Amino acid sequence: MSLQAALFDLDGTLVDTAMIAERALRAAFERARLAGDPPLRAFGELAGRSLEDIFPLLELPAELALYFRSAATTMVADSQLFPGAGELLEELRARRVKIGVITGKERLRTVAVLRHLGIDTAVQALVC
């Protein structure tokens, strides 16, 4: 039996966005005028969940999600595929394997990242 479909997580699997997340969290903290340093390590450990799940776990205000998304959206052009990820997707496409991507990121920014990286046409299914 041949492989018919492959499903990938976006951030941390196909795309290296760790630095963007850190910068966006710092920007959100600054915009919200929160005291102290953002909990970068704890935030990173919760990656893969939605911001609406992460911020309550970190006891951070809900409106921080809006500020984070706003900042991260300005950084889409800084997104980079991990080495070999583009080649893997192309190989799968050549073999007619359907490709799906899942992410805790909202759809608008996800589509922007996929387009920026030139892999939007490789993805047949997207779950945000």
Summary of the structure (lengths in Angstrom):
residues: 128
radius of gyration: 15.8
end to end distance: 29.4
largest distance: 56.5
contacts: 356
relative contact order: 0.21
helix: 51%
strand: 14%
